[in-house]
Amino acid sequence: MNRAILTHEEIPKSMIENRENPIAIKKEEFKKLGYQLIDSIADFIDSIEERPVTTTKTPSELQKTLGDAPLPTNGTPAGELLTKTTDLLFNNSLFNGHPKFLGYITSSAAPLGALADLLASSVNANVGAHILSPIATEIEKQTVKWLAEFIGVSPNYGGILVSGGNMANFTAFLAARTAKAPKSIKEDGISNASEKLTVYCSKSTHTWIEKAAILFGLGTKSIRWIPTTSSNQLDEKILEETIKEDIKNGCKPLMVVGTAGDVSTGVVDNLAAISNLCKKYDLWFHIDGAYGIPAAVIPELQRMFEGVSEADSIALDPHKWLYSPLEAGCTLVKDPQHLIDTFSSHPEYYNFSSVEGEVAQNFYEFGLQNSRGFRALKVWLTLQQVGRNGYIKLINEDIELSKLLLLQAENHEELEAIAQNLSITTFRYIPKHYKSSAGQKEDYLNALNEALLNDLQMGGEVFLSNAIVNEKYCLRACFVNFRTSQKDIGEIIAIVVKEGRKTHERLSQTKD
């Protein structure tokens, strides 16, 4: 019979007295490796403008670069690994910190944020319970308060740092479901609800809403996709008509999602009007501000964001327009008790309720995660480094650059300016003297600009994304990049036209 416990005499002395292991790094070596790595990172940041925006290698070429060796049996020295890996990353990545990266809404990351992540990883706090992360918990609480103040809502909003927009919106969605659905669903489930639960959003709302409806039991048929006005805002009249019709048909409306910065075009919904409707029909008012809500800090734009302070919940992403490194999203909730009602649990093996007689805030009660990394540190430090006035300057400059891009597109005979809102500009390439019948012309221009975007994204000179605006396939530039300057705008225009001509020539030859 095997024994589960060894006696003291049976434990090897070498294990007790001198535990040598392959994972620890001694102080002097750690300093040497750290200094070398910081030097490499500093050189990388300083030269980022001179590098391609992205690698031009295919997936198979990248796999070949890595090789197909099996899992190592024995270890490799840390210095050798860091040197090799630094080379891999700096020569085979897409750099969203590059001044000509204007693609998806991922910002150029504040250098201080990289140092913050190193510091946070060194302590390795588990910010799930206060007792596990004493100062980290307090820093996250302060970060949440500052983010609320930043966008102009009460600092009494509670919240939690999460990975990004999807998780920030999911967290709010679940809080809304708990607050507004029948209380019996916690025990009986949604399938036993007597009324069909419904949620409301514009047709331009980000895809997270579909994921939430599927993953959290409501189903996609619970979503009421409200048409938008000519300015691409949610149509409040149709929204109210739809709510009334659902109530008449025995449905249970839960929430309305307003967008503060549509992901494709940057449009902000009429948040004040949506708030009034939510109050009238006792619905949860959620704002998806993952991209655009930081612009509420600009005094001249505050009217655009009227109604924000009435939201029951708000999603925002510091790793978008607050220039934080990934990952950093945030959910803010007017009454944080709704988060506790939704996510809190108290199994017997948790001993987290109080610290020295004080009731402690434990972030595992505010969201989906128990074990949580210290995301707040990089946001907290950068908020202090930049300050409110610094952010007003940076965000204003991003908006002005987006306007400049639109103006230069308007003034170029081979480009068509489409729209500009907040810091997003959409435009498209149109070949000089191109003529065709109306329907064929639009079909070809859509195909041309889609092909052009693919060429631009793989070319390494500039990185844009796409948007469909009034059935036109557009090139889309989103400015959340503190390294981009006026010089880059002119160069981007030249690159787009140069590549547009090549793409048109290639497609024309294929067509012939």
C-alpha positions in Angstrom: 0.0 0.0 0.0 1.4 3.4 -1.0 1.8 6.0 1.7 0.7 9.5 1.0 3.0 11.2 3.5 6.8 10.9 3.8 8.5 11.1 7.1 11.0 13.9 7.7 13.9 11.4 7.4 12.7 10.3 3.9 12.7 13.8 2.4 16.0 14.3 0.5 18.3 16.7 2.4 19.2 18.6 -0.8 15.6 19.5 -1.3 15.4 21.1 2.1 18.7 22.8 2.4 19.3 24.1 -1.1 16.5 24.1 -3.6 18.2 24.8 -6.9 15.7 25.1 -9.8 15.6 26.0 -13.4 13.1 28.9 -13.2 14.7 31.3 -10.7 17.0 34.1 -12.0 19.6 35.5 -9.6 19.7 39.2 -8.9 22.8 40.1 -11.0 21.6 38.1 -14.0 18.1 39.5 -13.7 19.5 43.1 -13.8 21.7 42.3 -16.8 18.8 40.8 -18.8 16.4 43.6 -17.7 18.8 46.4 -18.8 19.4 44.7 -22.1 15.7 44.3 -22.7 14.9 47.9 -21.7 17.6 49.1 -24.1 16.1 47.1 -26.9 12.6 48.3 -26.2 13.8 51.9 -26.0 15.5 51.6 -29.4 12.4 50.0 -30.8 10.1 52.8 -29.6 12.5 55.4 -30.9 12.7 53.9 -34.3 9.1 52.7 -34.7 8.4 55.3 -37.4 11.2 53.9 -39.6 9.8 50.3 -39.5 7.1 48.8 -41.6 3.7 49.1 -40.0 3.3 45.3 -40.2 5.1 42.2 -41.4 4.5 41.1 -44.9 5.2 37.5 -44.1 2.4 34.9 -44.6 1.2 32.5 -41.8 3.2 29.7 -43.3 6.4 31.8 -43.5 5.9 32.8 -39.9 5.5 29.2 -38.9 8.7 28.4 -40.7 10.5 31.2 -38.8 9.4 29.6 -35.6 10.2 26.1 -36.7 8.4 22.9 -35.8 10.6 21.6 -33.0 8.8 19.5 -30.3 8.4 20.8 -26.7 11.9 21.1 -25.2 13.1 18.3 -22.9 15.7 20.5 -21.3 15.7 24.2 -20.6 17.4 27.1 -22.5 19.2 30.0 -20.8 16.9 33.0 -20.2 19.3 35.5 -22.0 19.3 33.5 -25.2 15.5 33.2 -25.1 15.0 36.9 -24.6 17.3 37.9 -27.4 15.7 35.5 -29.8 12.2 36.5 -28.8 12.9 40.2 -29.0 14.0 39.7 -32.6 10.9 37.7 -33.4 8.5 40.3 -32.1 10.3 43.4 -33.4 10.6 41.9 -36.9 7.3 40.0 -37.3 4.5 42.1 -35.7 1.9 44.6 -36.5 2.8 47.8 -34.7 -0.3 49.7 -33.6 2.1 52.3 -32.1 3.3 53.2 -35.6 2.2 56.7 -36.7 0.6 55.3 -39.9 -1.4 52.7 -38.0 -5.0 54.0 -38.2 -6.8 50.7 -38.4 -8.9 49.1 -35.7 -9.5 51.0 -32.5 -6.3 50.0 -30.8 -4.2 53.0 -29.7 -0.5 53.7 -29.6 0.3 52.5 -26.1 1.8 54.9 -23.6 5.4 53.8 -22.8 4.7 54.2 -19.1 2.1 51.5 -19.5 4.7 49.0 -20.6 6.8 49.7 -17.5 3.6 49.5 -15.4 2.9 46.0 -16.7 6.4 44.9 -15.8 6.0 46.3 -12.3 2.5 44.7 -11.9 3.8 41.3 -13.2 6.7 41.5 -10.7 4.3 41.8 -7.7 1.8 39.5 -9.5 -1.2 40.6 -7.4 -4.4 38.7 -7.7 -6.9 41.5 -7.7 -9.8 39.3 -7.0 -10.0 39.9 -3.2 -8.6 42.7 -1.1 -6.7 40.4 1.2 -4.9 39.0 -1.9 -4.1 42.5 -3.3 -4.3 45.2 -0.7 -2.8 48.2 -2.5 -3.7 46.9 -6.0 -7.4 46.8 -4.9 -7.3 50.4 -3.7 -5.6 51.5 -6.8 -8.2 49.9 -9.0 -11.0 51.5 -6.9 -9.3 54.9 -7.4 -8.9 54.3 -11.2 -12.6 53.5 -11.6 -13.4 56.7 -9.7 -11.1 58.8 -11.9 -12.5 57.2 -15.1 -16.0 58.2 -14.0 -14.8 61.7 -13.3 -13.0 61.8 -16.6 -16.1 61.2 -18.7 -18.3 63.5 -16.6 -20.4 61.2 -14.4 -20.6 60.9 -10.7 -17.4 59.5 -9.0 -19.9 57.4 -7.0 -20.3 55.1 -10.0 -18.7 51.8 -9.2 -17.0 49.4 -11.6 -14.3 47.1 -12.6 -11.4 46.8 -15.0 -11.8 44.1 -17.6 -10.0 42.9 -20.7 -11.8 45.1 -23.3 -15.0 46.2 -24.9 -16.7 42.8 -25.2 -16.2 42.0 -21.6 -17.1 45.5 -20.4 -20.4 45.3 -22.3 -21.0 41.7 -21.2 -20.6 42.7 -17.6 -23.1 45.5 -17.9 -25.5 43.3 -19.9 -25.6 40.7 -17.1 -26.1 43.4 -14.5 -29.0 44.8 -16.5 -30.5 41.3 -16.8 -30.3 40.8 -13.1 -31.8 44.2 -12.3 -34.7 44.1 -14.8 -35.6 40.5 -15.5 -37.9 38.6 -13.2 -36.0 37.7 -10.0 -36.9 34.0 -10.4 -34.4 33.6 -13.3 -31.6 33.1 -10.9 -33.2 29.8 -9.8 -35.5 28.9 -12.6 -33.5 30.2 -15.6 -34.5 32.3 -18.5 -36.4 29.5 -20.3 -39.1 29.6 -17.6 -39.7 33.3 -17.8 -43.3 34.0 -18.6 -42.5 37.0 -20.8 -40.0 37.3 -23.7 -37.0 39.3 -22.6 -36.1 42.0 -25.2 -33.2 44.4 -25.7 -32.9 47.4 -28.0 -30.0 48.9 -30.0 -29.3 50.5 -33.3 -28.4 48.6 -36.4 -24.9 50.0 -36.1 -24.2 48.6 -32.6 -21.1 46.5 -32.3 -21.4 42.7 -32.6 -20.9 42.2 -28.8 -24.7 42.5 -28.4 -25.3 39.4 -30.5 -22.7 37.5 -28.5 -24.3 38.6 -25.2 -27.8 37.6 -26.3 -26.5 34.2 -27.4 -24.2 33.4 -24.5 -26.5 34.7 -21.7 -29.6 32.9 -22.8 -31.8 35.5 -24.4 -31.2 34.4 -28.0 -30.7 36.7 -31.0 -34.5 37.0 -31.5 -34.6 39.0 -28.3 -32.6 41.8 -30.0 -34.6 44.6 -31.6 -32.4 46.2 -34.2 -33.6 49.8 -34.4 -33.0 51.7 -37.7 -30.8 54.7 -37.8 -31.6 58.2 -39.0 -29.8 59.9 -41.9 -27.1 60.9 -39.5 -26.6 57.3 -38.5 -28.0 57.8 -35.0 -30.5 55.4 -33.4 -34.0 56.6 -34.3 -35.8 57.3 -31.0 -39.2 57.5 -32.5 -39.0 54.0 -33.9 -37.4 52.9 -30.7 -40.4 54.0 -28.6 -42.9 52.5 -31.1 -41.0 49.2 -30.9 -41.0 49.2 -27.1 -44.8 49.9 -27.0 -45.5 47.1 -29.5 -43.4 44.6 -27.5 -45.2 45.5 -24.3 -48.5 45.1 -26.0 -47.4 41.6 -27.2 -46.5 40.4 -23.8 -42.7 41.0 -24.0 -40.6 42.2 -21.1 -38.2 45.0 -22.3 -35.0 45.0 -20.4 -32.5 47.5 -21.7 -31.6 50.0 -24.4 -28.0 50.3 -25.7 -26.9 53.7 -26.8 -23.6 54.1 -28.7 -21.1 56.8 -27.9 -18.9 56.5 -30.9 -20.1 54.0 -33.5 -17.2 51.7 -34.4 -17.5 52.3 -38.1 -18.2 56.0 -38.4 -17.8 57.5 -34.9 -21.4 58.7 -34.6 -22.8 59.4 -31.1 -26.4 58.5 -30.5 -28.8 61.1 -28.9 -28.1 59.8 -25.4 -30.4 62.3 -23.6 -33.4 61.2 -25.7 -32.6 57.5 -25.1 -32.3 58.2 -21.4 -35.7 59.8 -21.2 -37.3 56.8 -22.9 -35.6 54.4 -20.5 -37.0 56.3 -17.6 -40.4 56.4 -19.1 -40.6 52.6 -19.6 -38.4 51.6 -16.6 -35.6 50.2 -18.8 -31.9 49.9 -18.1 -29.9 52.5 -20.0 -26.5 51.2 -21.1 -24.0 53.2 -23.1 -21.4 51.4 -25.3 -18.7 54.1 -25.1 -15.8 51.7 -25.6 -14.3 53.9 -28.3 -15.8 57.4 -28.1 -16.8 58.2 -24.5 -13.3 59.7 -23.6 -14.1 62.6 -26.0 -16.7 63.7 -23.4 -13.7 65.3 -21.6 -13.5 68.0 -24.3 -15.6 71.0 -23.2 -16.7 71.9 -26.8 -18.1 68.3 -27.2 -20.0 68.0 -23.9 -23.3 68.8 -25.5 -22.8 65.8 -27.8 -22.6 63.6 -24.7 -25.6 65.0 -22.8 -27.4 62.1 -21.1 -24.2 60.2 -20.2 -24.7 61.0 -16.5 -28.1 59.3 -16.6 -26.7 55.9 -17.8 -27.2 52.9 -15.6 -24.0 51.5 -17.0 -21.2 52.5 -19.3 -18.5 50.5 -21.1 -15.2 52.2 -22.0 -11.8 51.0 -23.1 -8.7 52.7 -21.8 -6.7 50.7 -24.4 -8.5 52.6 -27.1 -8.6 56.4 -26.7 -6.7 56.7 -23.3 -3.6 55.1 -24.9 -3.2 52.2 -22.4 -1.5 49.0 -23.5 -3.7 46.0 -24.0 -5.7 44.8 -22.1 -7.7 47.5 -20.4 -11.5 47.8 -20.5 -13.8 49.1 -17.9 -17.5 48.8 -16.8 -19.0 51.6 -14.8 -22.3 51.2 -13.0 -24.3 53.9 -11.4 -25.4 51.7 -8.5 -22.5 49.2 -8.0 -24.8 47.0 -5.9 -26.2 45.7 -9.2 -22.8 44.2 -9.9 -22.7 42.5 -6.5 -26.2 41.2 -7.0 -25.2 39.7 -10.3 -21.7 38.3 -9.6 -21.2 37.7 -5.9 -21.0 34.3 -4.3 -19.7 33.2 -0.9 -18.6 29.6 -0.8 -17.3 28.3 2.5 -13.7 28.2 1.3 -13.7 32.0 0.7 -12.4 34.1 3.7 -12.5 37.5 2.0 -15.4 39.3 3.8 -13.4 41.7 6.0 -9.9 43.1 6.7 -9.2 44.2 10.3 -12.9 44.6 11.0 -13.5 46.7 7.9 -15.7 45.6 5.1 -13.4 45.1 2.1 -14.2 45.5 -1.5 -13.5 42.3 -3.4 -13.5 42.6 -7.2 -14.5 39.0 -7.7 -17.9 40.2 -6.7 -18.0 42.8 -9.5 -17.4 40.7 -12.6 -16.9 37.3 -14.2 -13.4 36.6 -13.0 -12.1 35.4 -9.7 -8.4 35.5 -10.4 -7.6 38.8 -12.0 -4.4 40.5 -13.1 -3.5 44.1 -12.1 -4.8 45.9 -15.2 -5.5 49.1 -13.4 -1.9 50.0 -12.7 -1.0 51.1 -16.2 -4.2 53.1 -16.5 -3.8 54.7 -13.1 -0.2 55.8 -13.8 -1.0 57.2 -17.2 -3.9 59.2 -16.0 -1.5 60.8 -13.6 1.3 61.3 -16.1 -1.0 62.9 -18.7 -3.7 64.6 -16.6 -7.0 65.9 -17.8 -5.6 68.8 -19.7 -3.0 66.5 -21.4 -5.8 64.2 -22.6 -7.9 67.1 -23.8 -4.9 68.2 -26.0 -4.2 64.7 -27.3 -7.8 63.8 -28.1 -8.4 67.2 -29.7 -5.4 66.6 -31.9 -6.6 63.2 -33.0 -9.9 64.8 -34.0 -8.2 67.6 -35.9 -6.0 65.1 -37.8 -9.1 63.1 -38.8 -10.7 66.3 -40.2 -7.5 67.1 -42.1 -7.6 63.7 -43.7 -11.2 64.3 -44.8 -10.2 67.7 -46.2 -7.3 66.3 -48.2 -9.5 63.5 -49.5 -12.1 66.1 -50.6 -9.4 68.0 -52.5 -7.9 65.0 -54.3 -9.3 64.1 -57.7 -8.9 60.4 -57.1 -10.5 60.2 -53.7 -14.0 60.6 -52.4 -14.5 61.9 -48.8 -17.4 60.1 -47.2 -17.7 61.1 -43.5 -15.9 62.3 -40.4 -17.1 61.9 -36.8 -15.0 62.2 -33.6 -11.7 60.8 -34.8 -12.9 58.5 -37.6 -12.7 59.4 -41.2 -14.1 57.3 -44.1 -13.1 57.8 -47.8 -12.5 55.8 -50.9 -10.4 55.6 -54.0 -12.0 56.4 -57.4 -9.8 56.0 -60.5 -9.4 59.1 -62.6 -11.8 59.3 -65.6 -13.5 56.0 -64.5 -16.8 55.7 -66.2 -19.5 53.0 -66.2 -23.2 52.6 -65.6 -24.4 53.6 -62.2 -24.9 50.1 -60.8 -21.8 48.6 -62.4 -19.7 51.5 -61.2 -20.7 51.1 -57.6 -20.2 47.4 -57.7 -16.7 47.9 -59.2 -15.7 50.7 -56.8 -16.7 48.5 -53.8 -14.7 45.6 -55.2 -11.8 47.9 -55.9 -11.7 49.5 -52.5 -11.9 46.1 -50.8 -9.0 44.8 -52.8 -7.1 48.1 -52.2 -7.6 47.7 -48.4 -6.2 44.2 -48.5 -3.2 45.4 -50.5 -2.6 48.3 -48.0 -2.9 46.0 -45.0 -0.3 43.6 -46.4 2.0 46.3 -47.8 3.5 47.5 -44.6 3.3 51.2 -45.4 0.0 52.1 -43.8 -2.7 50.2 -42.0 -6.3 51.2 -42.4 -9.5 49.3 -41.9 -12.9 49.3 -43.6 -16.5 50.6 -43.1 -19.7 50.2 -45.2 -21.4 53.6 -45.3 -24.6 54.0 -47.4 -23.7 50.7 -49.2 -20.3 52.1 -50.2 -17.2 50.1 -49.2 -14.9 52.7 -47.7 -11.4 52.9 -46.3 -11.6 53.9 -42.6 -9.0 55.7 -40.6 -9.4 55.9 -36.8 -7.0 58.3 -35.0 -6.2 57.1 -31.5 -2.5 57.5 -32.0 -0.4 60.1 -30.3 2.5 59.5 -32.7 0.6 60.5 -35.9 1.2 64.0 -37.2 0.2 66.2 -40.1 3.2 64.9 -42.1 1.7 61.4 -41.9 -1.6 62.5 -43.4 0.0 63.7 -46.6 2.1 60.6 -46.9 -1.0 58.4 -46.3 -2.9 60.1 -49.1 0.0 59.5 -51.4 0.3 55.9 -50.5 -3.4 55.2 -50.9 -3.5 56.9 -54.4 -0.3 55.1 -55.5 -1.6 51.7 -54.4 -5.1 52.5 -55.7 -3.7 53.0 -59.2 -1.9 49.7 -59.0 -4.9 47.8 -57.7 -7.2 49.4 -60.4 -4.8 48.4 -63.1 -4.6 44.8 -61.8 -8.4 44.5 -61.5 -8.9 46.0 -64.9 -6.6 43.5 -66.5 -8.3 40.7 -64.8 -11.7 42.0 -65.9 -10.5 42.3 -69.5 
